Amino acid sequence: MKDEPLFVLCDCGDCAHQALLIADIDDKWGSSVYLEYHLSTYRNIFKRIWVAIKYVFGYRSKYGEWDEIIINPTEVKRIRDFLARFLVDVKGIKNDQISKETHNY
């Protein structure tokens, strides 16, 4: 599968809230879908310095430095189509089988 990576943007419009899906089909090592998520960033320079100081001294939040992404129905359909193409290429699963399975929620 030589699809382009899929960028998913947050519904809020903040460009820091984004995810990237990458399909990697490899017969030798096994096929995978990678989800890369953008970490939290802070615009305030003092907040950035404070986070850096805490990091240097080994502070780790039990929740991590993660943010969120709001996915609207259009983006959900793009993700579904991306994963459906991945399954077709890897497993030979037909699109009608995928649509029957995914609509049973």
Backbone as a ProteinNet text record, in pm:
[ID]
protein_1_A
[PRIMARY]
MKDEPLFVLCDCGDCAHQALLIADIDDKWGSSVYLEYHLSTYRNIFKRIWVAIKYVFGYRSKYGEWDEIIINPTEVKRIRDFLARFLVDVKGIKNDQISKETHNY
[TERTIARY]
85	0	88.9	75.5	158.3	73.3	-21.8	-104.8	-22.8	-66.9	-8.9	-51.9	27.9	-15.5	-143.3	-223.2	-349.3	-333	-349.7	-347.9	-490.1	-508	-638	-624.8	-703.6	-697.7	-813.4	-786.7	-886.7	-997.4	-1117.6	-1232.6	-1225.3	-1140.5	-1128.6	-1049.5	-972.3	-896.4	-754.8	-714.6	-577.9	-483.2	-384.4	-294.5	-204.9	-195.8	-116.9	-193.1	-323	-404.3	-420.4	-329.7	-333	-279.4	-320.5	-270.9	-233.3	-143.2	-96.1	-104.4	-172.2	-179.3	-94	-8.5	80.6	62.9	32.4	18.6	151	196	322.3	294.2	297.6	274.8	408	441.4	569.9	547.3	569.6	547.6	647	766.9	870.6	849.9	820	811.7	668.9	572.6	433.6	388	262	207.3	150.8	159.3	114.2	59.2	-23.2	-65.3	-8.4	64.8	125.4	39.3	15.6	-56.4	38.6	73.3	160.4	73.4	85.8	2.8	91.5	48.1	125.1	116.9	230.3	233.6	189.7	157.1	115.4	227.7	191.3	286.7	225.4	310.4	264.4	316.5	229.9	270.4	342.1	309.7	369.8	513.1	610.4	751.6	783.3	719.7	746.4	693.3	581.2	526.9	622.5	675.7	771.5	896.3	947.2	1066.6	1036.4	919.6	882.1	873.6	812	802.6	942.3	1031	1167.8	1245.2	1230.2	1299.7	1251.7	1121.6	1068.1	1120.6	1130.4	1181.8	1327.7	1408.7	1551.1	1570.1	1485.1	1496.6	1419.4	1369.9	1311.9	1164.9	1093.8	951.1	876.9	791.4	707.7	563.2	477	335.3	280.4	193	133.9	40.6	1.5	-85.9	-9.7	117	195.6	166.9	235.4	218.7	133	14.5	-72.9	-184.5	-235.5	-348	-459.3	-555.4	-665.7	-690.1	-771.2	-812	-960.8	-1035.5	-1178.5	-1195.7	-1252.9	-1266.5	-1412.6	-1437.1	-1573.6	-1609.8	-1737	-1779.2	-1708.4	-1673.3	-1602.1	-1464.7	-1393.2	-1261.6	-1274	-1378.4	-1400.4	-1416.9	-1490.4	-1508.6	-1376.1	-1291.7	-1161.1	-1073.8	-1078.8	-1002.2	-1053.9	-1186.7	-1246.6	-1204	-1207.6	-1169	-1020.9	-937.5	-793.7	-768.3	-833.1	-815.6	-876.8	-986.6	-1047.6	-952.9	-888.2	-790.3	-674	-631.8	-524.1	-564.2	-684.3	-730	-744.6	-790.5	-802.4	-665.4	-567.5	-432.9	-361.8	-384.2	-311.5	-380.6	-508.3	-581.1	-668.7	-687.1	-775.2	-921.7	-952.8	-1091.2	-1159.6	-1278.4	-1351.1	-1422.4	-1446	-1508.5	-1647.7	-1724	-1858.2	-1853	-1749.4	-1734.1	-1700.5	-1617.5	-1579.2	-1700	-1777.1	-1890.9	-1995.2	-2014.6	-2110.2	-2061.4	-1931.6	-1877.3	-1874.6	-1845.6	-1831.6	-1965.2	-2072.3	-2202.5	-2278.9	-2217.8	-2283.2	-2241.8	-2254.6	-2223.4	-2349
-117.4	0	122.8	204.4	323.8	449	445	562	670.6	790.1	902.9	893.6	946.8	951.6	1033.2	1000.1	1070.1	1166.6	1295.8	1396.9	1417.6	1412.3	1436.7	1563.6	1662.8	1790.7	1801	1868.8	1887.4	1979.7	1954.1	2034.8	2176.1	2197.3	2330.2	2426.6	2373.9	2458.9	2487.9	2441.9	2464.3	2369.7	2425.6	2342.3	2253.7	2280.4	2193.9	2066.9	2065	1947.4	1868.4	1776.6	1697.9	1558.4	1466.1	1329.4	1288.2	1192.7	1143.8	991.8	934.5	789.5	748.6	649.5	600.2	449.4	401	257.4	203.7	95.6	32.6	-115.1	-152.4	-292	-355.4	-454	-521.4	-670.4	-749.1	-893.1	-960.6	-906.3	-969.6	-946.7	-822.6	-787.4	-775.7	-783	-764.8	-622.4	-608.9	-479.2	-408.1	-275.9	-196	-63.3	-3.5	134.9	211.2	316.7	399.6	523.4	558.8	680.4	772.2	882	980.7	1096.3	1129	1232	1347.7	1467.1	1585.5	1607.4	1626.9	1652.5	1794.8	1816.8	1949.7	2050.9	2167.1	2277.8	2396.3	2483.5	2601	2725.4	2822	2946.2	3039.5	3029.7	3115.1	3067.8	3154.8	3118	3075.7	3138.2	3102.1	2962.8	2928.3	2792.6	2690.4	2721.2	2631	2612	2721.8	2714.2	2630.7	2651.7	2575.9	2426	2390.3	2249.5	2192.8	2269.6	2223.7	2202.4	2292.6	2277.6	2151.6	2130.1	2009.2	1883.2	1888.9	1773.7	1745.9	1850.5	1835.6	1770.8	1805.4	1748.9	1618.2	1562.8	1428.6	1419.7	1531.3	1525.7	1462.7	1368.9	1305.8	1308.6	1363	1362.1	1222.5	1177.5	1044.5	1044.1	1161.9	1171.9	1198.8	1239.2	1270.8	1410.8	1448	1580.3	1569.7	1519.7	1496.8	1599.5	1620.6	1708.7	1624	1685.5	1610.2	1654.4	1575.6	1610.3	1577.6	1670.8	1651.8	1611.7	1495.2	1443	1453.4	1530.3	1545.6	1426.8	1410.8	1295.3	1283.3	1394.2	1388.9	1325.3	1364.9	1307	1159.8	1125.2	984.5	899.5	949.4	875.7	860.9	966.2	957.5	851.8	847.7	747	607.8	591.7	462	415.4	506.2	470	433.5	506.9	478.8	339	306.8	174.5	64.2	94.1	-5	-40.1	61.5	35.2	-47.5	-18.8	-95.1	-242.3	-267	-405.7	-478	-407.6	-468.6	-507.9	-419.9	-447.2	-556.1	-562	-657.1	-791.6	-789	-912.9	-959.3	-875.6	-911.6	-904.3	-832.4	-817.7	-720.5	-756.3	-672.5	-559.2	-450.5	-333	-361.4	-449.7	-478.4	-552.5	-633.3	-700.6	-598.5	-502.8	-400	-316.3	-273.2	-187.8	-260.1	-390.3	-466.6	-475.4	-497	-511.4	-379.2	-269.7	-142.2	-76.7	-120.1	-58.4	-129.4	-226.7	-299.7	-245.7	-118	-58.8	-0.5
0	0	0	-98.5	-110.7	-94.3	0	25.5	93.1	71.1	142.3	287.7	378.5	518.7	530.5	629	651	768	741.1	845.5	894.9	1024.7	1085.5	1168.9	1133.9	1204	1302.6	1411.8	1516.8	1466.8	1513.1	1475.2	1532.5	1634.3	1695.7	1607.1	1512.2	1422	1466	1583.2	1631.6	1557.7	1488.3	1407.9	1493.3	1623.7	1712.4	1747.9	1722.2	1749.5	1619.6	1599.7	1476.9	1503.1	1418	1424.4	1282.7	1273.3	1144.5	1147.1	1048.9	1034.7	916.3	938.5	834.3	823.9	705.1	681.7	629.2	690.9	651.2	625.8	500	464.5	433.5	512.1	500.5	520.8	416.2	424.8	518.3	526.1	607	756.5	795.7	937.8	987.9	901.8	943	914	889.3	851.9	974	970.3	1084	1036.4	1121.6	1103.8	1221.1	1191.9	1294.9	1314.1	1438.8	1471.6	1546.3	1483.5	1546.6	1591.9	1717.3	1777.4	1822	1798.2	1834.3	1984.4	2049.2	2192.8	2223.8	2348.3	2393	2374.9	2332.8	2325.4	2398.9	2444.2	2517.8	2448.2	2429.3	2364	2460.1	2586.6	2687.2	2714	2695.1	2710.1	2852.7	2951	3090.2	3123.4	3064.5	3083	3020.7	2905	2839.6	2925.1	2979.8	3065	3189.4	3249.9	3369.6	3339	3227.6	3187.7	3163.1	3100.5	3073.9	3202.8	3298.7	3427.4	3498.8	3499.1	3563.8	3494.4	3361.4	3286.4	3321.3	3328.2	3360.2	3497	3591.8	3726.3	3744	3634.4	3638.1	3673.5	3678.2	3708.6	3592.1	3623.2	3521.3	3568.3	3487.2	3519	3494.3	3581.7	3560.5	3439.8	3391.7	3276	3147	3156.6	3038.5	2988.3	2884.9	2824.5	2698.9	2714	2599.9	2595.5	2478.5	2457	2396.7	2336.7	2278.9	2136	2066.9	1931.5	1919.5	1863.8	1842.3	1696.7	1673.9	1538.2	1496	1389.7	1340.2	1248.7	1215.8	1134.8	999.5	937.6	810	827.6	932.5	959.8	997.1	1071.3	1108.3	983	885.5	759.6	685.6	687.6	622.1	690.8	824.5	898.3	865.9	864.8	832.5	693.1	595.5	459.3	450.7	522.6	526.2	582.9	695.3	757.2	671.9	602.9	514	399.4	341.1	234.4	287.7	409.4	471.5	486.1	535.4	552.3	419.3	318.7	185.5	132.9	149.3	99	177.7	307.7	391.9	398.9	430.2	457.9	342.8	244.6	134.9	173.4	279.9	324.4	230.1	187.8	93.9	168.3	95.9	156.3	209.7	144.6	195	328.4	351.2	480.5	587.7	554.6	651	688.8	589.4	619.1	702.3	681.2	762.8	906.1	926.3	1059.8	1135.8	1067	1135.9	1167.4	1103.3	1130	1239.9	1305	1412.7	1547.5	1566.5	1695.5	1747.3
[MASK]
+++++++++++++++++++++++++++++++++++++++++++++++++++++++++++++++++++++++++++++++++++++++++++++++++++++++++

